[in-house]
Amino acid sequence: VQQSLAVSAEALGIPLDEIGSGPRRLPDLLAAMKDRLTGLRQAITGQDPVAMGDMLRYELQETLDEWHHVLESLANSIHVT
């Protein structure tokens, strides 16, 4: 996904290093998403329902909210001619 995003952004002339949510830039957000998904996978494989619930309700939700802002920024950066 990260590679597809980089190639697509380059083709559209969108500078990904300027895209972000608040003070966090895209590379930071990608790392955060990877960390959250890794934590969720560990909770699932460890059969820890409390950790799974916390990840899904709190930690992953925060990351998804940031991604929502990033995707809005990307959509606003694309100009249809």
PyMOL commands that set and color helices and strands:
alter all, ss='L'
color gray80, all
select helices_A, chain A and resi 2-12+16-18+26-45+49-77
alter helices_A, ss='H'
color red, helices_A
select strands_A, chain A and resi 20-21+24-25
alter strands_A, ss='S'
color yellow, strands_A
deselect
rebuild
show_as cartoon
